[in-house]
Amino acid sequence: MEDDVKTPNKSRVDKSLVAMFLKMSPEERMLANDNAVRAIVEMRYAYKQQHITKSGSKRNH
């Protein structure tokens, strides 16, 4: 009877997102990937700059 109990699927997949990427050409998928990587790099840089600015301003007080 224990075998009848289904365990919840812990990995959630956005099927609409998968479908969107499947409709794209390989070039479009590469461009989407490049844009995502660029956004991540920009956010990391901005976070580091903010952290440097905040820690630098504390030293000046």
Secondary structure, DSSP 8 states (H G I E B T S, - for coil): -GGGS-----S---HHHHHHHHHS-HHHHHHHHHHHHHHHHHHHHHHHHHHHHHHHHHHH-
